[in-house]
Amino acid sequence: MLLNESIESCLDTSYPVFTDDAEVVQAITLLHDKGLDCAPVLLEGNGTAMISLADLLPAKGDGGESKKLLRDLKLQPVATIGRHEHLFEVFSPARSFTGTIIPVSEMDGRYAGVIAKVALLEKIAGVFHLNTEGMTLEMEIPAYELKLSEVVATLEKNDATVLSFGVYPAASDAESRIISFRIHTLDLYRLVKNMEKYGYLIRYTSPFFKEKDDELREKALEFIHFMDM
């Protein structure tokens, strides 16, 4: 999923930007008036740095210093993420941006606009179905036994649809792997019981019932436990 395909609607091309010859006082005034905490700085159309009120206020000065320019602050250069890059590829570098926005560039390096960090996170959450009606099922499997195709096939055989998953090492055992699945199923309890019968170690699941159905949940669990005996 390329960035320009996934969050094109989230790209803000009207967000305030400054050239490096802008005055510090003007930048402070604009950021303050618009309620913003940071903005990109451009040099010849390319994003080169990011300024914030925290950087600008100490440099405001008074008297003769009131005409200080942004280029006089020796701002640290910052990278940008490209509209042509894949969503997954930009996730790691996006964490290095300290502000609430991320500058975006065209393939030739020209500044294209900004994306709010929260929009990037929401899009990734959408890809992995973290903000939907999906359920979570997490299991621990010895690394030497891990065959993802078999695990997925077993889940699907039990009427579960695998929406997404992630794998990482178990903290307590370097030889084990944790697999976190986002799934859709009409009977999570039965799915979990069947997976356990197959020998899978279940570490966590989403609640079987909604909290508002406490009384119904207890009665249903009692009935299910009775039927399993």
N, C-alpha and C positions, 0 to 999 in steps of 0.2 A: 504494500500500500504506500504509494508515493505521497509525500507531504502535500503536494499541490492537489492530489486527488482526495485526501482524507479530511483536511481542515481548511480548504480554500475559503469557506464561508467564515472562518474564524480569523483570517488574516486581516489585520487592521492597517489599512494603507493611509488612514487619516491621523494616525497617532502623531503627536508633536515630535519633531526632530530638530536638531540644531547643527549648524555648520561650525567648524572649529574656530571661526572668527567671530562667533556670537559673543556678546558681553555676558559676564557672569550674572550681573544684576538682572538682565533681561530674562535669562534662563530661570533664575530663582522665581521671578515674578510670574512667569508663564506656568511653571510647575505648580506653584502655590495656588494660582487662580483656578487651575483645572483640577486640583486635588490629586496630582500625580507625584509619585516619589522618585521616578527616574525617567530617562529618555535617551535615545541613541544620539550619537554625534557622528556626523558625516564629513568625509573629506573626498572631494571630487566625486560625489555620488555613491561612495562606498561607506558602509558602516565601519567605523574604526574604534569607537569607544562608547562607554555608557556613563552618563552622569547621574548623580542622585543629589537630593537636597542635602544629605549628610556630607557629601563632598563639597558642595557649593557654598553652604553657609559660612564655614570657616574662612573661605577665600573671598567673601564679599568685601570685607575691608570697608574703608571709608575714605573720604577725601580723594586724593589722587588715585587710590586703588579702585575707585568705583568703576573705572573703565577697563578693568582687567578682562581679558578674553579667555575663552575656554581653552584655547591652545596653550595659554600660559600656565595651566594647571598641571601640565605633563601627565595627562590621563593615561591610565593603563589600557593598552589595546585589548579589545575583546573579539572573539570569533563570532561567527553567525552560523545559523543552520540554513541549508539550501532548500528551496522549494522543490528541487529535483531529487532530494534524498528520500529514502524510505523512512517511514514513521519509526520503525524499530531502531534504525541507525542513529537517529537524532536524540533518542531518549537519554542515552548516557551523557553526551556533551551538554544536553539541556540542563543537567543538574549543576553545572559549573556556573550558571548565570545566577547571580545573587539577588537580582530584583524580581519583580512580578511579571516581567515581560521578557521575550526572547526575540532578538533581531533576526530577520529572515532575509536572505539574499537570493538573487537570480543566479543562474548557472555561471554568468560572466562576472559575478561578484557585486553587481549593482544592488543597492539597498531596495528591498521590495516591501517592507512593512514589519510589523511585529505581531507576535502571537502571545497571548496570555498563557503563562505556565499552566494555569488550571485547565485551559482548553486542551492543551497537549495531554495532560493526565486523564482528562475525561475521555478523549478519543482512544487512548490506549486501554482505559478501563472498558470502553465499549467493545473493542476488538476481542478482549478476553472475557466478555460477558460478566464483568464484575458489578455492573450497575443494572442488572436485569433480574428476572424471576428465577434465574438459575440457582442451583444448590451446590454446596461445597462438599467434596468427599476427599479425604486425605488418608493415604496409606503408606506404610513403610515396607520396603522390599529389599532383601539383600542384593547388593550390586551384581553379584554373579548370577542371580536368578532373574534380573530385570529384563523383561522383553515387553516393551510398551505395546506392541501389536497384540500380544496375548491378553494384556490387561484390558485394553480398549475393546477387544473382541468379547471378553467376558462381560464387561459392562453392557455392551450392546445386546448380548444374548439375553440379558436380564432386563430388557426394555428400557435401557437408559441411553440417552443421547449425549455424547461427549461434546461439549461446547468449546472447551479449551483446557489446557493443563500446563503445569510447570514441574520441573524436576530439580531437586537440590540435595546435597549431602546431608545426612542426619548428623546433628551436632554431637550426639552421644556415641555414634558408631560410624567411623569413616568408611566402613565396608557396606553401609546401608544407604539407600536413597529414599527420599521422601517425594511422593508424587501427589500434587494437589490438583484435583480435577474440578472443573465447573461442569455440572451436568444438568440435564433435565430428565426427571422421572416422575411418574405418578404415584410411586410407592417407595419412598426412600428407605423406610424401615425394612421392608422386605428385601430391597436391594442390598442393604448393609448386612443383613443376616445371611443372605446367599453368598456374598463375597467372603464373609468370615468362614462359612462352611467350605469354601474353596481353599482356605488356608491363608487368606490375605489378612494382614494386621492393619486394622482400621484405627487411625490415630484421632481423627476428628470428622464430624459430619455437621451439616446445618441442622437446626432443630427439626425434629420430625413433625411437630405441630406448631402453630402460631401461639404465642403466649396468651392471647386473648381467649384461646380455647382450652384453658387449663383443665376444666372439669371433663370435657369431652376427651382430651388427651389422656387423662388418667384412666378413664373407663376403657378407651380403645387399647391402651397398653396392657391393661389387665386382661382384656379379652385375647389379645394377641399372644401374651405370655401363656395363657391357659391353653390356647390351641397348639402352642409349640411343645407343651409338656407331653 
